[in-house]
Amino acid sequence: MDSRKISFIEVLVVIVTMTFAIRASNNMISTTVPLLSRYYFHFSQTEVGLISALFSLGTFITSGLINSRLSSPSRRKFFIASSIGYAIVLPMFRFVDPISLWLVTGLAGITLGSIMPNIITSAGLLEDRKARERVLSIYTLALSGSLVAGPAIETAILSRFPIPDVFLFFAPFGVLAAALSFLIKFPEEKKEENKRKVDVLGNPGFKTAVVNILAYNIPFAVILAFGGIYAVDQFHVSFADVTGLFTLFFATSFLSRIYLSIRPPESVRKHAIAAVSITVIGLLMILGGINVYTFAIALLILGIPHGLTYPLSIISISRTFNPNERNAANSVFFATMMLIGVITPSAAGAIAQLIGLKDLFGVLIPIVLVLLGLLGRYSKPVDEVVKKEAILQSK
């Protein structure tokens, strides 16, 4: 076998394995901390929203304000230190009280802020567009696989153990990620490239990526923070059933990403508009749902755009930034995602306190429709990259 192919496979295995370990445990924190705070420490809906926001705030600070400004060598050291820190913080959730839960949640968010953007950048280092987009799709497939396996594992744990013990069972994922962090590749940068300022916000691919992710991450942040509480309060399901419902959601997400891995999209625009439209349908089903079965069907539907939206956004960025610009773009993009995670649960918790959780999902629908209109406006230049490439290849 060609040595370059072996090297490619080795890199892919490291990226996929570390992505799986980080995202499975990261998602467990996102879905379990709300349950822990609500049912063990009796937090209000507003406080549940705030602690979910704190987790995202820590990630936003690290990703947007620190990681995006570091050179490649410094970023690698920070990445490894963050991965080790995450492995230390993860089991600490088992021993928290109502006060220390806030501190540990914030620390977990801070350690994660450097990890995910650098994995994305490492996954997008290939020069060939089709090969790069296939690797990015496989990377997002690993994300979805972890989001199917993680809740399934947690369901099995919660059927026999209390909520706080879940964090100890997931601690080995943090240790695995810390070990693999030494093997993640970073781009080589020349000194003059480090000094050159990248116009991230003005790039049409970045605008498309952000509007696209906003249209899904706003409802997704609400689902993560309050979906489990809604199922328990509205349909009286068990904690184990809650994680089982999330497994359904992430299963259709996983299937959507298999599709993108097999067939990388020529048109980001068409796929993104379809994904956001499906989001509206899923939210309408939650709003009109009468039992846990319609809620489960709604989650199955909402899993489809969850699977499509994130890879479409990072593909949009990879098409419109050169390799040495992608760290800045990915860091700002990831920070934007985390900012959504700060604002949305905070606002959603306050709104839910006033109008109830079910009507909260209805409030999201007009917001998503507005973003759908903006997506149609900004996404055309991203597809132009593929058309220009086809013209150059035909000459």
Phi, psi and omega per residue, in radians:
M1 nan 2.466 3.125
D2 -0.993 2.342 -3.105
S3 -1.086 -0.579 3.114
R4 -1.157 -0.641 3.126
K5 -1.188 -0.692 3.095
I6 -1.076 -0.790 3.130
S7 -1.064 -0.743 3.119
F8 -1.033 -0.784 -3.131
I9 -1.122 -0.717 3.127
E10 -1.073 -0.787 3.122
V11 -1.078 -0.772 -3.119
L12 -1.098 -0.721 3.135
V13 -1.096 -0.743 3.137
V14 -1.110 -0.819 -3.126
I15 -1.079 -0.817 -3.104
V16 -1.123 -0.773 -3.099
T17 -1.161 -0.789 -3.138
M18 -1.184 -0.687 3.085
T19 -1.032 -0.789 3.140
F20 -1.042 -0.834 -3.083
A21 -1.126 -0.769 -3.113
I22 -1.204 -0.824 -3.028
R23 -1.252 -0.623 3.117
A24 -1.096 -0.775 -3.120
S25 -1.332 -0.636 3.095
N26 -1.084 -0.799 3.124
N27 -1.148 -0.636 3.082
M28 -1.032 -0.737 3.095
I29 -1.076 -0.801 -3.083
S30 -1.063 -0.659 -3.078
T31 -1.613 -0.389 -3.045
T32 -1.652 -0.605 3.105
V33 -1.012 -0.736 3.060
P34 -1.035 -0.707 3.117
L35 -1.175 -0.752 3.132
L36 -1.082 -0.810 -3.094
S37 -1.205 -0.618 -3.087
R38 -1.350 -0.820 -2.961
Y39 -1.760 -0.263 3.064
Y40 -1.784 -0.668 -3.076
F41 -1.937 0.031 3.002
H42 1.022 0.747 3.050
F43 -1.202 2.659 3.016
S44 -1.336 2.954 3.097
Q45 -1.023 -0.699 3.131
T46 -1.092 -0.757 3.140
E47 -1.175 -0.617 3.069
V48 -1.081 -0.774 3.096
G49 -1.079 -0.691 -3.111
L50 -1.190 -0.685 -3.116
I51 -1.273 -0.560 3.029
S52 -1.148 -0.663 3.108
A53 -1.164 -0.641 3.140
L54 -1.083 -0.693 3.103
F55 -1.024 -0.818 3.138
S56 -1.240 -0.570 3.136
L57 -1.100 -0.761 3.104
G58 -1.035 -0.727 3.127
T59 -1.177 -0.704 3.119
F60 -1.051 -0.791 -3.109
I61 -1.062 -0.822 -3.096
T62 -1.195 -0.787 -3.078
S63 -1.237 -0.875 -3.015
G64 -1.414 -0.584 -3.022
L65 -1.780 -0.374 -3.091
I66 -2.002 -1.056 -3.031
N67 -1.032 -0.698 -3.076
S68 -1.163 -0.310 -3.058
R69 -1.792 -0.053 -3.076
L70 -1.550 2.592 2.997
S71 -1.255 2.888 -3.063
S72 -1.013 -0.807 3.132
P73 -1.105 -0.744 3.123
S74 -1.168 -0.643 -3.134
R75 -1.142 -0.627 3.128
R76 -1.130 -0.761 3.115
K77 -1.102 -0.742 3.133
F78 -1.133 -0.677 3.116
F79 -1.073 -0.808 3.141
I80 -1.146 -0.754 3.116
A81 -1.086 -0.706 3.125
S82 -1.134 -0.701 3.138
S83 -1.118 -0.715 3.091
I84 -1.157 -0.744 3.105
G85 -1.047 -0.697 3.121
Y86 -1.093 -0.715 3.117
A87 -1.089 -0.562 3.128
I88 -1.336 -0.712 -3.043
V89 -1.275 -0.639 -3.005
L90 -0.917 -0.899 -3.137
P91 -1.233 -0.233 -3.124
M92 -1.154 -0.392 3.109
F93 -1.039 -0.482 -3.110
R94 -1.113 -0.427 -2.969
F95 -1.983 0.272 -3.068
V96 -1.387 2.802 2.937
D97 -2.067 -3.127 -3.088
P98 -1.009 -0.446 3.136
I99 -1.491 -0.896 -3.078
S100 -1.196 -0.345 3.087
L101 -1.015 -0.679 3.109
W102 -1.098 -0.765 -3.127
L103 -1.135 -0.851 -3.087
V104 -1.141 -0.678 3.111
T105 -1.095 -0.762 3.101
G106 -1.100 -0.727 3.120
L107 -1.120 -0.699 3.112
A108 -1.064 -0.751 3.102
G109 -1.103 -0.722 3.137
I110 -1.081 -0.754 -3.126
T111 -1.183 -0.546 -3.097
L112 -1.331 -0.357 -3.037
G113 -1.079 -0.459 3.128
S114 -1.626 -0.345 -2.957
I115 -1.337 -1.001 -3.011
M116 -1.140 -0.757 3.139
P117 -1.056 -0.623 -3.121
N118 -1.303 -0.532 3.038
I119 -1.169 -0.727 3.101
I120 -1.035 -0.821 -3.120
T121 -1.089 -0.727 3.124
S122 -1.114 -0.659 3.140
A123 -1.214 -0.345 -3.082
G124 -1.862 0.470 -3.068
L125 -1.447 -0.269 -3.121
L126 -1.169 2.498 -3.108
E127 -1.396 -0.656 -3.137
D128 -1.176 2.190 -3.030
R129 -1.071 -0.834 -3.080
K130 -1.137 -0.734 3.113
A131 -1.139 -0.729 3.135
R132 -1.093 -0.778 -3.117
E133 -1.205 -0.512 3.061
R134 -1.206 -0.725 3.097
V135 -1.104 -0.749 3.106
L136 -1.084 -0.665 3.105
S137 -1.186 -0.666 3.083
I138 -1.159 -0.673 3.058
Y139 -1.020 -0.808 3.123
T140 -1.224 -0.471 3.043
L141 -1.131 -0.683 3.065
A142 -1.108 -0.658 3.057
L143 -1.020 -0.845 -3.118
S144 -1.157 -0.681 3.107
G145 -1.038 -0.695 3.114
S146 -1.179 -0.552 -3.121
L147 -1.380 -0.275 2.977
V148 -1.490 -0.859 -3.074
A149 -1.191 -0.711 -3.091
G150 -0.998 -0.988 3.102
P151 -1.083 -0.577 3.104
A152 -1.123 -0.758 3.090
I153 -1.100 -0.758 -3.119
E154 -1.136 -0.634 3.084
T155 -1.038 -0.790 3.123
A156 -1.107 -0.685 3.141
I157 -1.162 -0.795 -3.083
L158 -1.209 -0.307 3.082
S159 -1.283 -0.227 -3.108
R160 -2.272 -0.320 -3.059
F161 -2.268 2.730 3.089
P162 -1.275 2.869 -3.073
I163 -0.930 -0.818 -3.084
P164 -1.025 -0.514 -3.119
D165 -1.207 -0.359 -3.115
V166 -0.982 -0.667 -3.072
F167 -1.127 -0.569 3.103
L168 -1.229 -0.660 3.133
F169 -1.163 -0.520 -3.129
F170 -1.564 -0.130 -3.118
A171 -0.980 -0.662 3.116
P172 -1.036 -0.479 3.073
F173 -1.087 -0.691 3.101
G174 -1.136 -0.710 3.117
V175 -1.116 -0.758 3.118
L176 -1.061 -0.768 -3.141
A177 -1.102 -0.709 3.121
A178 -1.080 -0.716 3.134
A179 -1.148 -0.712 -3.098
L180 -1.314 -0.338 -3.075
S181 -1.050 -0.466 3.133
F182 -1.227 -0.294 -3.046
L183 -1.775 -0.097 -3.115
I184 -1.263 2.324 -3.117
K185 -1.423 2.518 3.074
F186 -2.134 2.565 -3.128
P187 -1.191 2.576 3.040
E188 -1.415 2.399 -3.111
E189 -2.232 2.386 3.027
K190 -1.510 2.725 -3.073
K191 -1.038 -0.694 -3.111
E192 -1.207 -0.489 3.111
E193 -1.287 -0.551 3.095
N194 -1.141 -0.583 -3.068
K195 -1.418 -0.414 -3.065
R196 -1.264 2.259 -3.124
K197 -1.411 2.341 -3.125
V198 -1.696 2.242 3.086
D199 -1.469 1.493 -3.099
V200 -1.319 -0.880 -2.985
L201 -1.173 -0.486 -3.123
G202 -1.496 -0.131 -3.090
N203 -1.305 2.254 -3.109
P204 -1.102 -0.558 3.090
G205 -1.163 -0.631 3.096
F206 -1.208 -0.734 3.108
K207 -1.039 -0.772 3.113
T208 -1.077 -0.786 -3.127
A209 -1.046 -0.753 -3.085
V210 -1.222 -0.827 3.132
V211 -1.090 -0.715 3.125
N212 -1.052 -0.812 -3.097
I213 -1.289 -0.547 3.065
L214 -1.058 -0.732 -3.089
A215 -1.111 -0.402 3.074
Y216 -1.886 -0.678 -3.031
N217 -1.197 -0.447 3.076
I218 -1.109 -0.951 3.066
P219 -1.144 -0.581 -3.124
F220 -1.137 -0.679 3.105
A221 -1.088 -0.658 3.092
V222 -1.185 -0.740 3.135
I223 -1.084 -0.765 3.141
L224 -1.115 -0.781 -3.060
A225 -1.330 -0.661 -2.970
F226 -2.142 -0.129 -3.125
G227 -1.052 -0.769 3.130
G228 -1.159 -0.731 3.124
I229 -1.136 -0.695 3.106
Y230 -1.051 -0.775 -3.132
A231 -1.130 -0.690 3.135
V232 -1.200 -0.835 -3.079
D233 -1.272 -0.702 -3.042
Q234 -1.463 -0.678 -3.015
F235 -2.047 -0.007 3.041
H236 1.008 0.728 3.093
V237 -1.499 2.865 3.117
S238 -1.412 2.936 3.089
F239 -1.091 -0.661 3.107
A240 -1.116 -0.671 3.101
D241 -1.138 -0.572 3.109
V242 -1.046 -0.870 -3.133
T243 -1.194 -0.497 3.045
G244 -1.127 -0.693 3.090
L245 -1.117 -0.694 3.098
F246 -1.140 -0.517 3.088
T247 -1.104 -0.697 3.083
L248 -1.057 -0.805 -3.141
F249 -1.000 -0.835 -3.071
F250 -1.374 -0.303 3.090
A251 -1.175 -0.800 3.114
T252 -1.236 -0.512 3.028
S253 -1.083 -0.759 3.135
F254 -1.068 -0.771 3.138
L255 -1.122 -0.648 3.115
S256 -1.112 -0.652 -3.127
R257 -1.363 -0.457 2.980
I258 -1.069 -0.762 3.118
Y259 -1.003 -0.801 -3.131
L260 -1.211 -0.517 3.117
S261 -1.219 -0.622 3.133
I262 -1.364 -0.698 -3.095
R263 -2.238 1.441 3.074
P264 -0.950 2.370 -2.981
P265 -1.253 2.309 2.974
E266 -1.302 -0.712 -3.128
S267 -1.916 1.852 3.032
V268 -1.146 -0.674 -3.072
R269 -0.997 -0.910 -3.091
K270 -1.114 -0.757 -3.127
H271 -1.152 -0.707 -3.110
A272 -1.159 -0.755 3.122
I273 -1.108 -0.699 3.096
A274 -1.103 -0.735 -3.107
A275 -1.110 -0.771 -3.119
V276 -1.181 -0.633 3.096
S277 -1.096 -0.698 3.111
I278 -1.155 -0.594 3.089
T279 -1.017 -0.769 3.128
V280 -1.058 -0.747 3.127
I281 -1.055 -0.780 3.140
G282 -1.097 -0.728 3.126
L283 -1.155 -0.658 3.083
L284 -1.095 -0.613 3.130
M285 -1.206 -0.669 3.069
I286 -1.115 -0.756 -3.116
L287 -1.084 -0.674 -3.113
G288 -1.685 0.060 -3.073
G289 -1.195 2.524 -3.098
I290 -2.022 -0.223 3.140
N291 -2.682 3.117 -3.068
V292 -1.154 -0.422 -3.123
Y293 -1.260 -0.720 3.081
T294 -1.192 -0.575 3.068
F295 -1.126 -0.714 3.118
A296 -1.121 -0.719 3.107
I297 -1.114 -0.708 3.100
A298 -1.052 -0.723 3.116
L299 -1.158 -0.640 3.073
L300 -1.077 -0.736 3.124
I301 -1.159 -0.781 -3.106
L302 -1.187 -0.366 3.086
G303 -1.154 -0.491 -3.116
I304 -1.114 -0.954 3.099
P305 -1.151 -0.491 3.055
H306 -1.060 -0.683 3.128
G307 -1.220 -0.564 -3.055
L308 -1.523 -0.668 -2.900
T309 -1.125 -0.894 -3.063
Y310 -1.105 -0.857 3.106
P311 -1.091 -0.608 3.098
L312 -1.098 -0.651 3.135
S313 -1.178 -0.789 -3.109
I314 -1.285 -0.471 3.013
I315 -1.173 -0.704 3.090
S316 -1.014 -0.743 3.106
I317 -1.180 -0.743 -3.093
S318 -1.137 -0.486 -3.133
R319 -1.347 -0.471 -2.958
T320 -1.981 0.029 3.044
F321 -2.178 2.520 3.048
N322 -1.376 2.900 -3.014
P323 -0.949 -0.651 -3.097
N324 -1.385 -0.147 3.088
E325 -1.709 -0.231 -2.966
R326 -1.249 -0.487 3.093
N327 -1.085 -0.811 3.125
A328 -1.070 -0.772 -3.126
A329 -1.141 -0.801 -3.133
N330 -1.145 -0.663 -3.140
S331 -1.148 -0.797 3.127
V332 -1.160 -0.675 3.109
F333 -1.100 -0.822 -3.138
F334 -1.129 -0.666 3.085
A335 -1.098 -0.662 3.091
T336 -1.095 -0.743 3.073
M337 -1.023 -0.735 -3.130
M338 -1.232 -0.570 3.083
L339 -1.113 -0.666 3.033
I340 -1.039 -0.709 3.138
G341 -1.209 -0.346 3.061
V342 -1.426 -0.890 -3.026
I343 -1.261 -0.786 -2.995
T344 -1.099 -0.922 -3.135
P345 -1.100 -0.602 3.125
S346 -1.093 -0.877 3.131
A347 -1.175 -0.711 -3.101
A348 -1.131 -0.671 3.119
G349 -1.089 -0.738 3.127
A350 -1.179 -0.712 3.132
I351 -1.161 -0.738 3.134
A352 -1.084 -0.596 3.113
Q353 -1.106 -0.528 -3.092
L354 -1.556 -0.766 -2.988
I355 -2.015 -0.151 -3.120
G356 1.681 2.763 -3.048
L357 -1.200 -0.675 -3.079
K358 -1.108 -0.827 3.134
D359 -1.170 -0.419 3.085
L360 -1.024 -0.712 3.124
F361 -1.126 -0.562 3.086
G362 -1.183 -0.595 3.122
V363 -1.084 -0.496 -3.086
L364 -1.232 -0.467 -2.987
I365 -1.074 -0.894 3.121
P366 -1.096 -0.544 3.099
I367 -1.102 -0.784 -3.139
V368 -1.144 -0.644 3.133
L369 -1.142 -0.680 3.081
V370 -1.092 -0.764 3.133
L371 -1.153 -0.559 3.076
L372 -1.067 -0.722 3.084
G373 -1.104 -0.733 3.117
L374 -1.153 -0.626 3.134
L375 -1.089 -0.757 3.098
G376 -1.060 -0.525 -3.115
R377 -1.341 -0.723 -2.980
Y378 -1.600 -0.332 -2.889
S379 -1.471 -0.203 -3.076
K380 -1.026 -0.775 -3.101
P381 -1.075 -0.440 -3.127
V382 -1.158 -0.712 3.117
D383 -1.271 -0.389 3.113
E384 -1.115 -0.503 3.117
V385 -1.046 -0.755 -3.135
V386 -1.179 -0.692 3.138
K387 -1.122 -0.737 3.119
K388 -1.130 -0.685 3.120
E389 -1.096 -0.725 3.137
A390 -1.118 -0.662 3.120
I391 -1.148 -0.744 -3.140
L392 -1.137 -0.675 -3.128
Q393 -1.228 -0.482 -3.115
S394 -1.367 -0.281 -3.109
K395 -1.441 nan nan
